[in-house]
């Protein structure tokens, strides 16, 4: 793709993304506390959430990695009520996390899995890490929506699960609303857009000042 096409897209992306961040920050002045059972019953009208009473079912997680190869750099883990198997019931929350301990556990499981089912190494490793199979702890972050909820990566993750509720949310753990970031993005997008408009105006002026070529004799 030519640079001339990239710059307008970058400007538009910064403006839209910045506007979304400003909206999220303005709407979510403080975190909304909610239990997993209440969230399943009715999704809250808020994006900054702290969910209590849920369990991260790591054995049904999916992951992404740099350029689609190598170790996982982020995990998508179903958050469910206690004593719930996320493979046998509807999933209402996927938690996007970069928790170092859970990433290490996932990467070790993937590595051991390459040795084959008959080695017994997998059973030994899982038994020594039972605390990471079902992690009961509060989860806080921002719900993906707008551009974030409809990008290519998110769509692929959703396609990996056939039991997502129609209104399943993806919660980006550790993220907080930031109006400052949104304002900076908006200014950057407007600045690039202004430069493009100014550059286009100069080209048009130069074109008008150049006389048309004479017809052949």
C-alpha positions as CSV (number, residue, x, y, z in Angstrom):
1,X,0.0,0.0,0.0
2,X,1.4,3.4,-0.9
3,X,2.3,6.0,1.7
4,X,-0.3,8.3,0.2
5,X,-3.0,5.8,1.2
6,X,-1.6,5.0,4.6
7,X,-1.5,8.6,6.0
8,X,-5.2,9.3,5.5
9,X,-6.1,5.9,7.1
10,X,-3.7,6.7,10.0
11,X,-5.3,10.1,10.5
12,X,-8.8,8.7,10.4
13,X,-7.8,5.8,12.8
14,X,-6.3,8.2,15.3
15,X,-9.3,10.5,15.2
16,X,-11.8,7.7,15.6
17,X,-9.7,5.9,18.2
18,X,-9.1,9.1,20.1
19,X,-12.8,9.9,20.1
20,X,-13.6,6.4,21.4
21,X,-11.0,6.8,24.2
22,X,-12.4,10.2,25.2
23,X,-15.9,8.9,25.2
24,X,-14.9,5.9,27.4
25,X,-13.0,8.1,29.9
26,X,-15.9,10.6,30.1
27,X,-18.5,7.9,30.6
28,X,-16.5,5.8,33.1
29,X,-15.2,8.1,35.8
30,X,-15.0,5.3,38.2
31,X,-14.9,1.5,38.0
32,X,-18.2,-0.4,38.2
33,X,-18.1,-3.3,40.7
34,X,-20.2,-6.3,39.7
35,X,-20.3,-10.0,40.3
36,X,-20.1,-12.6,37.6
37,X,-23.6,-13.8,38.3
38,X,-25.0,-10.3,38.0
39,X,-23.1,-9.7,34.8
40,X,-24.5,-13.0,33.3
41,X,-28.0,-12.0,34.2
42,X,-27.7,-8.5,32.7
43,X,-24.7,-6.8,31.1
44,X,-23.9,-3.5,32.7
45,X,-24.0,-0.2,30.9
46,X,-20.4,0.5,31.6
47,X,-17.0,-0.3,30.1
48,X,-14.7,-0.1,33.1
49,X,-15.5,-3.1,35.2
50,X,-14.2,-5.0,38.2
51,X,-15.8,-8.5,38.2
52,X,-15.9,-10.4,41.5
53,X,-16.7,-14.0,42.1
54,X,-15.5,-15.4,38.8
55,X,-13.1,-18.2,37.9
56,X,-10.6,-18.1,35.0
57,X,-10.9,-21.4,33.2
58,X,-7.4,-21.5,31.7
59,X,-7.7,-25.0,30.2
60,X,-10.1,-23.5,27.7
61,X,-8.1,-20.5,26.8
62,X,-6.9,-19.3,23.5
63,X,-3.9,-17.1,22.7
64,X,-2.1,-14.9,20.2
65,X,1.6,-14.6,19.5
66,X,3.9,-12.3,17.6
67,X,3.3,-12.9,13.8
68,X,1.3,-15.9,14.6
69,X,4.2,-18.1,15.7
70,X,6.2,-18.8,18.8
71,X,5.1,-18.3,22.4
72,X,1.9,-16.7,23.5
73,X,2.1,-13.0,24.4
74,X,-1.6,-12.6,25.4
75,X,-4.4,-15.0,26.5
76,X,-8.1,-15.0,26.1
77,X,-9.6,-16.9,29.0
78,X,-13.3,-17.6,29.8
79,X,-14.4,-16.1,33.1
80,X,-17.2,-18.3,34.6
81,X,-18.9,-18.9,37.9
82,X,-17.3,-21.4,40.3
83,X,-17.7,-25.1,39.6
84,X,-18.5,-24.3,35.9
85,X,-16.9,-25.9,32.9
86,X,-16.7,-23.2,30.2
87,X,-16.7,-25.9,27.5
88,X,-20.2,-27.1,28.6
89,X,-22.0,-23.8,29.2
90,X,-22.4,-20.4,27.5
91,X,-19.5,-18.1,27.9
92,X,-20.4,-14.5,28.8
93,X,-16.9,-13.0,29.5
94,X,-13.5,-13.6,27.8
95,X,-10.6,-12.0,29.7
96,X,-7.8,-10.7,27.6
97,X,-4.8,-10.9,29.9
98,X,-1.0,-10.7,29.9
99,X,-0.6,-12.1,33.4
100,X,3.0,-13.4,33.4
101,X,2.2,-16.5,35.5
102,X,-0.6,-17.6,33.3
103,X,1.4,-16.9,30.1
104,X,4.2,-19.1,31.5
105,X,1.8,-21.9,32.3
106,X,0.2,-21.7,28.9
107,X,3.5,-21.7,27.1
108,X,4.8,-24.7,29.1
109,X,1.6,-26.6,28.4
110,X,2.1,-25.9,24.7
111,X,5.7,-26.9,24.8
112,X,5.1,-30.2,26.7
113,X,2.3,-31.0,24.4
114,X,4.7,-31.3,21.5
115,X,6.3,-34.3,23.2
116,X,3.2,-36.4,22.6
117,X,0.5,-37.8,24.9
118,X,2.4,-40.9,26.0
119,X,5.3,-39.2,27.8
120,X,3.4,-38.4,31.1
121,X,5.1,-35.1,31.3
122,X,1.8,-33.2,30.8
123,X,0.1,-35.0,33.7
124,X,3.0,-34.3,36.0
125,X,3.2,-30.6,35.0
126,X,-0.6,-30.0,35.3
127,X,-0.7,-31.8,38.7
128,X,2.1,-29.5,40.0
129,X,0.2,-26.4,38.8
130,X,-3.4,-27.2,39.8
131,X,-3.8,-23.6,41.1
132,X,-3.5,-22.3,37.6
133,X,-6.2,-24.5,36.1
134,X,-9.1,-22.6,37.7
135,X,-8.0,-19.2,39.0
136,X,-10.4,-17.5,41.3
137,X,-9.7,-13.8,41.6
138,X,-11.2,-10.4,40.8
139,X,-10.7,-9.2,37.2
140,X,-10.6,-5.5,36.4
141,X,-10.3,-3.9,33.0
142,X,-12.0,-2.2,30.1
143,X,-14.6,-3.9,27.8
144,X,-13.6,-3.8,24.2
145,X,-16.1,-2.1,21.9
146,X,-16.2,-0.1,18.7
147,X,-13.0,-0.5,16.7
148,X,-11.4,-2.8,19.3
149,X,-14.3,-5.2,19.3
150,X,-14.5,-5.6,15.5
151,X,-10.8,-6.0,14.5
152,X,-9.5,-9.0,12.6
153,X,-7.8,-10.5,15.7
154,X,-10.9,-10.3,17.9
155,X,-13.1,-11.8,15.2
156,X,-10.7,-14.8,14.9
157,X,-10.7,-15.3,18.7
158,X,-14.5,-15.3,18.8
159,X,-14.6,-17.9,16.0
160,X,-12.6,-20.3,18.2
161,X,-15.5,-20.7,20.6
162,X,-18.9,-22.1,19.5
163,X,-20.6,-21.5,22.9
164,X,-20.3,-17.7,23.2
165,X,-23.4,-15.9,24.3
166,X,-24.6,-13.4,21.7
167,X,-23.6,-10.5,24.0
168,X,-20.3,-12.0,25.2
169,X,-17.8,-9.2,26.3
170,X,-14.0,-9.2,26.0
171,X,-12.5,-7.5,29.0
172,X,-8.9,-6.2,28.6
173,X,-7.4,-6.8,32.0
174,X,-5.4,-4.0,33.6
175,X,-6.5,-1.4,31.1
176,X,-8.1,1.8,32.4
177,X,-10.0,4.6,30.6
178,X,-7.7,7.5,29.7
179,X,-9.1,10.7,28.3
180,X,-5.5,12.1,28.1
181,X,-4.5,9.3,25.6
182,X,-7.7,9.9,23.6
183,X,-7.0,13.7,23.4
184,X,-3.4,13.0,22.3
185,X,-4.6,10.6,19.6
186,X,-7.3,13.1,18.4
187,X,-4.7,15.9,18.2
188,X,-2.3,13.7,16.3
189,X,-5.0,12.6,13.8
190,X,-6.2,16.2,13.2
191,X,-2.6,17.3,12.8
192,X,-1.8,14.7,10.1
193,X,-5.1,15.4,8.4
194,X,-4.3,19.1,8.4
195,X,-0.9,18.4,6.8
196,X,-2.6,16.3,4.1
197,X,-5.2,18.9,3.3
198,X,-2.5,21.6,3.1
199,X,-0.3,19.5,0.9
200,X,-3.2,18.7,-1.4
201,X,-4.0,22.4,-1.6
202,X,-0.5,23.2,-2.7
203,X,-0.6,20.6,-5.4
204,X,-3.9,21.9,-6.7
205,X,-2.4,25.5,-6.8
206,X,0.6,24.3,-8.6
207,X,-1.5,22.4,-11.1
208,X,-3.6,25.6,-11.8
209,X,-0.5,27.7,-12.3
210,X,0.9,25.3,-15.0
211,X,-0.3,26.1,-18.5
212,X,-1.7,23.2,-20.6
213,X,0.7,21.8,-23.2
214,X,0.5,23.2,-26.7
215,X,-1.1,21.0,-29.3
216,X,1.2,19.3,-31.8
217,X,2.0,21.2,-35.0
